[in-house]
């Protein structure tokens, strides 16, 4: 019998990526969809050949035999949906950021622990071959001590609820800090102990949230890092954005540009220039690994704690920008 | 005809000497260096005389002094030149400390000499074009401007670049090019925050500096003397109405590959973007025209000092382990 997964909410664009990834896996099945927007949920269910359920309770009814669920709602609803899945005893893959504040994240982690369900956070960049090889090189000490990292996660403004802080918890900084901070944490095996940030709303001055942010970080072992977490790519940019890191080590340097693989494409019909990506599909690896953990009970490789520590850096960045002074982590 | 004396016969002294030799209104007459062999080699190359003592630089037969010494000596030679009413082309950074810079500023204003600091980036066509596009409003309000300047640890006479007390590391010596370009393009800086890494052995120096400008723009300047490959630069400037990007590794109009073995030469690649006139030549010609017309150079003394102020603030932020440094 295939591993039966479900998706809670198609509010986040990534839900489509995950549904597609599930469809491509032979031993995994999308067994149901719930969405508080019934029309959106019904359309998604039809598109991916599965059933729509009007409530989480119906979705997780015993006869559906759902073993794991993917939470891809607006950030503010992560907690509610994770707790619903937790109550049903279903393992969870939660979209990043884990939540919009430390208290909610802790409540989610504690509830899952008590219920004995696994909580995994969606950091698909870990599943790119380039990052895996970089991690191997770092663990083999090929770079020596890593003394500095320059990171970027720049993108186009995703619009919609991402621009409403009451739903997202912020703007570009909460959206784009956590992926690269997670990669840095894995590479260094260390936590950020101090963060400063310049944050502002500059590309679209009418936005009710930030769209530009540069973070500076100190890791506990002395490594320093910066991260550009801006929606600075214009709407006619040839790809959604980037995830890059430049590492400086005492024995050598390394750089990764995770989504650079593409064919230049000029389309005459609508006068556009696009990057036709051919790189590895990180979402496929993420979903396959989540399904493996659901099926076998193996511990998930990306925990709620990882999600909390990455989000905490974004929250610290907001505080530092407000105070115009660096902020110590963890937050009190 | 303006008579030019070169003070410091290293890499940039050589480049300026060759330029002033080629510019019709100037001739190089004197070369001075504490390393006498270096002075002799350059003097022979450009048909000049070796100054056996420093005092000759300020003699009646010298009109212009080119100061291409290690940074801490810039103020010493500039003050002497101003006193002797010699015009000065001084390499960047203008000075090692703000006190030195303020003394230089006062001496330049009092003497009325033409004084310019070699912020040559302003004559690099890609940086000049980006500045023109941004200041014309082509990409709207700028939100995030990123610059990178990446090199191996430079050697220099007696490895002076590796001595922080002398060079100020890559942030003062090299990233200052981008600081000047950013200040030129976005106006005054409000505050700076910098993190970096320095190691003595093997030597590396790396700095990541975030600058907030009074205009609201945020800049991130990377400076590296920790690379192992060829020198490269890039910028990425994002505004409300568009994006400008340049990457030197993508812009070679000519690449020559030589096959190994032939006449014992190593296999090397020489990528280049040949220009009709080098940015250094345009810079030196501008300086000469300013002397002749009496106009103020496009890199003003105040601007050169502002760039040092910003670089030193970045160093202070970094040395403090990360703190916000406000600029007056």
Interface residues (C-beta under 8 A of the other chain):
Chain A: X147 X148 X150 X154 X194 X196 X198 X200 X202 X203 X204 X205 X211 X212 X214 X216 X217 X218 X223 X224 X225 X226 X228 X230 X232 X233 X234 X237 X246 X248 X250 X252 X253 X324 X325 X326
Chain B: X141 X142 X143 X144 X146 X191 X193 X194 X195 X196 X197 X199 X202 X204 X206 X208 X210 X212 X216 X217 X218 X220 X222 X224 X226 X227 X228 X238 X239 X240 X241 X242 X243 X321 X322 X323 X324
